[in-house]
Amino acid sequence: MWTDEIVEEIHRIREEYAKSFNYDLDAIFADLRKKEAASGRKIVTLSRKPDLTTRWSGRARNLGGARH
């Protein structure tokens, strides 16, 4: 069976990273947030806008959580 060396390397790195935090998702998330803040890059948060038309239904509906 053929294996992609790049994909295998990514899997190995991801496994080592997760193992270094004892597979604790909260600790991994905190580390990623710390790296994000230290990067100095502008952080953009994309949020849903209310009353968007969904692609499948064609009907307008409130995706922001509030009921009309």
Distance bins in CASP14 RR format, pairs under 12 A and 6 or more apart:
PFRMAT RR
TARGET T0000
AUTHOR 0000-0000-0000
RMODE 2
METHOD distances of the structure
MODEL  1
2 8 0 0 0 0 0 1 0 0 0 0 0
3 9 0 0 0 0 0 1 0 0 0 0 0
3 11 0 0 0 0 0 1 0 0 0 0 0
3 12 0 0 0 0 0 1 0 0 0 0 0
4 10 0 0 0 0 1 0 0 0 0 0 0
4 11 0 0 0 0 1 0 0 0 0 0 0
5 11 0 0 0 0 0 1 0 0 0 0 0
5 12 0 0 0 0 0 1 0 0 0 0 0
6 12 0 0 0 0 0 1 0 0 0 0 0
6 13 0 0 0 0 0 1 0 0 0 0 0
7 13 0 0 0 0 0 1 0 0 0 0 0
7 14 0 0 0 0 0 1 0 0 0 0 0
8 14 0 0 0 0 0 1 0 0 0 0 0
8 15 0 0 0 0 0 1 0 0 0 0 0
9 15 0 0 0 0 0 1 0 0 0 0 0
9 16 0 0 0 0 0 1 0 0 0 0 0
10 16 0 0 0 0 0 1 0 0 0 0 0
10 17 0 0 0 0 0 1 0 0 0 0 0
11 17 0 0 0 0 0 1 0 0 0 0 0
11 18 0 0 0 0 0 1 0 0 0 0 0
12 18 0 0 0 0 0 1 0 0 0 0 0
12 19 0 0 0 0 0 1 0 0 0 0 0
13 19 0 0 0 0 0 1 0 0 0 0 0
13 20 0 0 0 0 0 1 0 0 0 0 0
14 20 0 0 0 0 0 1 0 0 0 0 0
14 21 0 0 0 0 0 1 0 0 0 0 0
14 23 0 0 0 0 0 1 0 0 0 0 0
14 28 0 0 0 0 0 1 0 0 0 0 0
15 21 0 0 0 0 0 1 0 0 0 0 0
15 23 0 0 0 0 1 0 0 0 0 0 0
16 23 0 0 0 0 0 1 0 0 0 0 0
17 23 0 0 0 0 0 1 0 0 0 0 0
17 24 0 0 0 0 0 1 0 0 0 0 0
17 25 0 0 0 0 0 1 0 0 0 0 0
17 27 0 0 0 0 0 1 0 0 0 0 0
17 28 1 0 0 1 0 0 0 0 0 0 0
17 31 0 0 0 0 1 0 0 0 0 0 0
17 32 0 0 0 0 1 0 0 0 0 0 0
17 35 0 0 0 0 0 1 0 0 0 0 0
18 24 0 0 0 0 1 0 0 0 0 0 0
18 25 0 0 0 0 1 0 0 0 0 0 0
18 27 0 0 0 0 1 0 0 0 0 0 0
18 28 1 0 0 1 0 0 0 0 0 0 0
18 29 0 0 0 0 0 1 0 0 0 0 0
18 31 0 0 0 0 0 1 0 0 0 0 0
18 32 0 0 0 0 0 1 0 0 0 0 0
19 27 0 0 0 0 0 1 0 0 0 0 0
19 28 0 0 0 0 0 1 0 0 0 0 0
20 27 0 0 0 0 1 0 0 0 0 0 0
20 28 0 0 0 0 1 0 0 0 0 0 0
20 31 0 0 0 0 1 0 0 0 0 0 0
21 27 1 0 1 0 0 0 0 0 0 0 0
21 28 1 0 1 0 0 0 0 0 0 0 0
21 29 0 0 0 0 1 0 0 0 0 0 0
21 30 0 0 0 0 1 0 0 0 0 0 0
21 31 1 0 0 1 0 0 0 0 0 0 0
21 32 0 0 0 0 0 1 0 0 0 0 0
22 28 0 0 0 0 1 0 0 0 0 0 0
24 30 0 0 0 0 1 0 0 0 0 0 0
24 31 0 0 0 0 1 0 0 0 0 0 0
25 31 0 0 0 0 0 1 0 0 0 0 0
25 32 0 0 0 0 0 1 0 0 0 0 0
26 32 0 0 0 0 0 1 0 0 0 0 0
26 33 0 0 0 0 0 1 0 0 0 0 0
27 33 0 0 0 0 0 1 0 0 0 0 0
27 34 0 0 0 0 0 1 0 0 0 0 0
28 34 0 0 0 0 0 1 0 0 0 0 0
28 35 0 0 0 0 0 1 0 0 0 0 0
29 35 0 0 0 0 0 1 0 0 0 0 0
29 36 0 0 0 0 0 1 0 0 0 0 0
30 36 0 0 0 0 0 1 0 0 0 0 0
30 37 0 0 0 0 0 1 0 0 0 0 0
31 37 0 0 0 0 0 1 0 0 0 0 0
31 38 0 0 0 0 0 1 0 0 0 0 0
32 38 0 0 0 0 0 1 0 0 0 0 0
32 39 0 0 0 0 0 1 0 0 0 0 0
32 43 0 0 0 0 0 1 0 0 0 0 0
33 39 0 0 0 0 0 1 0 0 0 0 0
33 43 0 0 0 0 1 0 0 0 0 0 0
35 41 0 0 0 0 0 1 0 0 0 0 0
35 43 0 0 0 0 0 1 0 0 0 0 0
36 42 0 0 0 0 0 1 0 0 0 0 0
36 43 1 0 0 1 0 0 0 0 0 0 0
36 44 0 0 0 0 0 1 0 0 0 0 0
36 45 0 0 0 0 0 1 0 0 0 0 0
37 43 0 0 0 0 1 0 0 0 0 0 0
47 63 0 0 0 0 1 0 0 0 0 0 0
47 64 0 0 0 0 1 0 0 0 0 0 0
47 65 0 0 0 0 0 1 0 0 0 0 0
48 54 0 0 0 0 0 1 0 0 0 0 0
48 61 0 0 0 0 0 1 0 0 0 0 0
48 62 0 0 0 0 1 0 0 0 0 0 0
48 63 1 0 1 0 0 0 0 0 0 0 0
48 64 1 0 1 0 0 0 0 0 0 0 0
48 65 0 0 0 0 1 0 0 0 0 0 0
48 66 0 0 0 0 0 1 0 0 0 0 0
49 60 0 0 0 0 0 1 0 0 0 0 0
49 61 0 0 0 0 0 1 0 0 0 0 0
49 62 0 0 0 0 1 0 0 0 0 0 0
49 63 1 0 0 1 0 0 0 0 0 0 0
49 64 1 0 0 1 0 0 0 0 0 0 0
49 65 0 0 0 0 0 1 0 0 0 0 0
50 60 0 0 0 0 1 0 0 0 0 0 0
50 61 0 0 0 0 1 0 0 0 0 0 0
50 62 1 0 1 0 0 0 0 0 0 0 0
50 63 1 0 0 1 0 0 0 0 0 0 0
50 64 1 0 1 0 0 0 0 0 0 0 0
50 65 1 0 0 1 0 0 0 0 0 0 0
50 66 1 0 0 1 0 0 0 0 0 0 0
50 67 0 0 0 0 0 1 0 0 0 0 0
50 68 0 0 0 0 1 0 0 0 0 0 0
51 59 0 0 0 0 0 1 0 0 0 0 0
51 60 1 0 1 0 0 0 0 0 0 0 0
51 61 1 0 0 1 0 0 0 0 0 0 0
51 62 1 0 1 0 0 0 0 0 0 0 0
51 63 1 0 0 1 0 0 0 0 0 0 0
51 64 0 0 0 0 1 0 0 0 0 0 0
51 65 0 0 0 0 0 1 0 0 0 0 0
51 66 0 0 0 0 1 0 0 0 0 0 0
51 68 0 0 0 0 1 0 0 0 0 0 0
52 58 0 0 0 0 0 1 0 0 0 0 0
52 59 0 0 0 0 0 1 0 0 0 0 0
52 60 1 0 0 1 0 0 0 0 0 0 0
52 61 1 0 0 1 0 0 0 0 0 0 0
52 62 0 0 0 0 1 0 0 0 0 0 0
52 63 1 0 1 0 0 0 0 0 0 0 0
52 64 0 0 0 0 1 0 0 0 0 0 0
52 65 0 0 0 0 0 1 0 0 0 0 0
53 59 1 0 0 1 0 0 0 0 0 0 0
53 60 1 0 1 0 0 0 0 0 0 0 0
53 61 1 0 0 1 0 0 0 0 0 0 0
53 62 0 0 0 0 0 1 0 0 0 0 0
53 63 0 0 0 0 1 0 0 0 0 0 0
54 60 0 0 0 0 1 0 0 0 0 0 0
54 61 1 0 0 1 0 0 0 0 0 0 0
54 62 0 0 0 0 0 1 0 0 0 0 0
54 63 1 0 0 1 0 0 0 0 0 0 0
55 61 0 0 0 0 0 1 0 0 0 0 0
55 63 0 0 0 0 0 1 0 0 0 0 0
57 63 0 0 0 0 0 1 0 0 0 0 0
60 68 0 0 0 0 0 1 0 0 0 0 0
61 67 0 0 0 0 0 1 0 0 0 0 0
61 68 0 0 0 0 1 0 0 0 0 0 0
62 68 1 0 0 1 0 0 0 0 0 0 0
END
